[in-house]
Amino acid sequence: MSNSLIPEQNEIKQKILIVDDSEMNRAILSEILSDEFEIIEAANGYEALAALRKLDNAVALVLLDIVMPEMDGFEVLAYMNKYNWINDIPVIMISSEDSPSIVERAYNLGVTDFIRRPFDANVVRRRAENTILLYAKQKKLVGLVADQIYEKQKSNSLMIEILSHIVEFRNGESGMHVLHISILTKILLNRLIQKTDKYNITQNEIQLITTASALHDIGKIGIPDEILNKPGRFTPEEFEIMKNHSVLGAGMLEEMPFYQNEPLVKIAYEICRWHHERYDGRGYPDGLKGDEIPISAQVVSVADVYDALTSERCYKKAYSHEKAMEMILGGECGSFSPIMIECLKDCADEIQRELKVSSVGSKNKDEIANIAEEMMKHQNLGVSDRTLRLLEHERTKLQFYSDMTNDIMFEYTSSPSLLTLDEKGAKLLGFDEFITEPKTNEKLRSMISDEDMQTIYKLFKTLDWENPVGSHRCECIIDGEKKPVEIKFRAMPAALGNGDGYDVIGAVIDLSNKD
């Protein structure tokens, strides 16, 4: 069969994770499937999540029992939904429990199929093969569509960025203004839709407005250099010429022979022409008042003013965040809608954090550009948010671990509470690689004092984006001996989603072997 999942002699088998607290049930399913697939077994939900974290997309299918001790199948499905694993890894429920309510709940949580015990070998084999094949075809189709959309978006974004940076180059700006406007626009819009449904803005429209915001000052291409980069105050005549950039930018878009019906072009026109209008009607070029001003232009107006205040220009030093907020709230920079001012105040901490991260990132701009160029050469590279989070997660782990040789490596996740040890460390400590609920694990508590354990957990919780690294010195039993150790650790972003909790990676360093 051309679509057969039976591997050739040298082909790597696909992995199936069997999750069932009954060793007999796992053995039966393994016997049925092991000729065609590599079988991984988990005796409960915690072991299943540990295996999924370790193997991720290498798992082609999960056969999941529902009724299990410690963590049941529904809890596993909840976590798979929380971290979006369910979108990439199909799950077949295996259970003797087949009441309509249980089956319905499982399907609502993303289960693909249901197999009832006792098992029929042919049914199990055929459903496993069909499910894996279906998901493989679905992923391929989604990938093709995503690649087409990505290439279109990449081309649009690239051209917009090129045009925007031409403007910034002529305007003597730092090169970060366009990036900052995009970041601020997105933050403010996301807050706006949380506060009100008045403007009926969708996530797709947020993306369009954010992208189009980069073109807000494109009309400055038509402003003479001696005015555009004048270090002092404009004369009234010069200011009138400078004000004309909003009309020039909108005119450039309006005179395009094609794409006039594209939403991106329409939104870019609104932003170019009206991002200097003011809520009280005293802006330019048309003196629009209140919600006569399109919401796209209102948001970009706030973002533009904030970044202009907090950035250095040829005619001024950068103001602090606090001073910029004081000036905006005090009406020194024009009039804005009350709800946009509320959004700005609500997002003040997030704005500072995100702009600080973008500024730090800009220091390695050339390196990032080179990496991006190399990455784009690989046509099969995934570009989903989840893939990028995983890549960043693994990159940070690798960088951290590369500084820590010959030590015991670990990873701790608070939700679910799971401690993962490297193979060498597990042997030295006499543990399994995966320790569920480490806070209450008696064997672990016998190796390190309760006081030190409490201190370490408290330190974990103090880590954040500004202070991601910590350490603690104590004594720990390693290879049967009590030894002085230093435990170094680093906070990680939630690699597989935006749920509650935190991830920490670290190393236990045996100080008795150090000079």
GIGIKA-V131780 format. One record per residue. RES is the residue in one small letter. PHI is phi in whole degrees, -180 to 180 (none if undefined). Layout:
RES & PHI
RES & PHI
This chain:
m & none
s & -69
n & -100
s & -62
l & -94
i & -72
p & -73
e & -69
q & -58
n & -102
e & -84
i & -74
k & -72
q & -76
k & -99
i & -118
l & -97
i & -102
v & -117
d & -160
d & -74
s & -90
e & -62
m & -64
n & -62
r & -63
a & -65
i & -64
l & -65
s & -63
e & -62
i & -68
l & -108
s & -68
d & -68
e & -103
f & -132
e & -85
i & -102
i & -119
e & -115
a & -138
a & -89
n & -160
g & -64
y & -63
e & -63
a & -64
l & -66
a & -61
a & -65
l & -66
r & -63
k & -74
l & -97
d & 50
n & -72
a & -70
v & -84
a & -88
l & -162
v & -116
l & -101
l & -122
d & -77
i & -94
v & -89
m & -145
p & -75
e & 69
m & -145
d & -85
g & -63
f & -65
e & -66
v & -61
l & -62
a & -62
y & -67
m & -63
n & -72
k & -58
y & -101
n & 64
w & -65
i & -62
n & -74
d & -112
i & -122
p & -71
v & -127
i & -109
m & -80
i & -119
s & -167
s & -88
e & -82
d & -129
s & -66
p & -53
s & -67
i & -68
v & -63
e & -63
r & -63
a & -64
y & -63
n & -64
l & -90
g & 107
v & -62
t & -89
d & -152
f & -138
i & -122
r & -93
r & -80
p & -70
f & -81
d & -101
a & -57
n & -65
v & -64
v & -60
r & -63
r & -66
r & -69
a & -63
e & -62
n & -64
t & -66
i & -64
l & -64
l & -61
y & -65
a & -63
k & -67
q & -63
k & -62
k & -63
l & -65
v & -60
g & -63
l & -64
v & -64
a & -62
d & -63
q & -64
i & -64
y & -63
e & -63
k & -66
q & -65
k & -63
s & -64
n & -60
s & -64
l & -64
m & -65
i & -62
e & -65
i & -61
l & -61
s & -66
h & -74
i & -61
v & -61
e & -64
f & -63
r & -69
n & -88
g & 67
e & -89
s & -76
g & 91
m & -103
h & -61
v & -61
l & -61
h & -63
i & -62
s & -63
i & -63
l & -63
t & -60
k & -65
i & -60
l & -66
l & -66
n & -64
r & -71
l & -60
i & -73
q & -76
k & -87
t & -154
d & -105
k & -59
y & -97
n & 52
i & -93
t & -92
q & -64
n & -63
e & -69
i & -60
q & -64
l & -64
i & -64
t & -61
t & -66
a & -66
s & -59
a & -64
l & -96
h & -59
d & -111
i & -62
g & -65
k & -67
i & -58
g & -91
i & -96
p & -57
d & -56
e & -65
i & -90
l & -57
n & -111
k & -66
p & -74
g & -102
r & -74
f & -75
t & -74
p & -54
e & -67
e & -66
f & -65
e & -63
i & -67
m & -62
k & -60
n & -70
h & -64
s & -68
v & -71
l & -61
g & -63
a & -63
g & -65
m & -58
l & -71
e & -69
e & -90
m & -62
p & -73
f & -127
y & 66
q & -64
n & -92
e & -70
p & -56
l & -61
v & -67
k & -63
i & -69
a & -61
y & -61
e & -56
i & -67
c & -58
r & -77
w & -119
h & -76
h & -108
e & -71
r & -123
y & -61
d & -88
g & 87
r & -102
g & -94
y & -138
p & -95
d & -113
g & 64
l & -66
k & -129
g & 56
d & -83
e & -65
i & -80
p & -56
i & -62
s & -60
a & -71
q & -60
v & -66
v & -64
s & -60
v & -64
a & -61
d & -65
v & -66
y & -60
d & -70
a & -61
l & -70
t & -91
s & -113
e & -79
r & -127
c & -63
y & -110
k & -162
k & -85
a & -77
y & -86
s & -71
h & -57
e & -63
k & -67
a & -62
m & -63
e & -61
m & -69
i & -67
l & -68
g & -84
g & 80
e & -76
c & -117
g & 108
s & -112
f & -128
s & -64
p & -56
i & -72
m & -69
i & -65
e & -61
c & -61
l & -62
k & -65
d & -61
c & -99
a & -55
d & -66
e & -64
i & -61
q & -60
r & -64
e & -69
l & -70
k & -67
v & -62
s & -66
s & -69
v & -63
g & -63
s & -68
k & -66
n & -109
k & -60
d & -64
e & -63
i & -63
a & -63
n & -65
i & -63
a & -61
e & -62
e & -66
m & -62
m & -69
k & -70
h & -93
q & -67
n & -92
l & -72
g & -69
v & -127
s & -71
d & -57
r & -64
t & -62
l & -65
r & -63
l & -64
l & -61
e & -65
h & -60
e & -69
r & -63
t & -66
k & -60
l & -62
q & -62
f & -68
y & -66
s & -63
d & -88
m & -127
t & -95
n & 61
d & -124
i & -87
m & -95
f & -147
e & -136
y & -121
t & -119
s & -84
s & -145
p & -75
s & -72
l & -149
l & -111
t & -113
l & -104
d & -72
e & -58
k & -64
g & -65
a & -61
k & -68
l & -63
l & -89
g & 75
f & -116
d & -72
e & -68
f & -114
i & -118
t & -85
e & 48
p & -60
k & -63
t & -110
n & -75
e & -63
k & -65
l & -67
r & -68
s & -79
m & -97
i & -146
s & -66
d & -59
e & -62
d & -66
m & -61
q & -62
t & -61
i & -63
y & -64
k & -64
l & -66
f & -53
k & -73
t & -85
l & -71
d & -152
w & -66
e & -86
n & -129
p & -81
v & -116
g & -146
s & -158
h & -153
r & -103
c & -163
e & -113
c & -147
i & -84
i & -123
d & 54
g & 85
e & -122
k & -79
k & -133
p & -73
v & -135
e & -118
i & -102
k & -103
f & -149
r & -139
a & -72
m & -118
p & -66
a & -64
a & -68
l & -113
g & 161
n & -118
g & -77
d & -71
g & 98
y & -153
d & -118
v & -135
i & -112
g & -168
a & -143
v & -101
i & -102
d & -76
l & -76
s & -69
n & -99
k & -95
d & -70
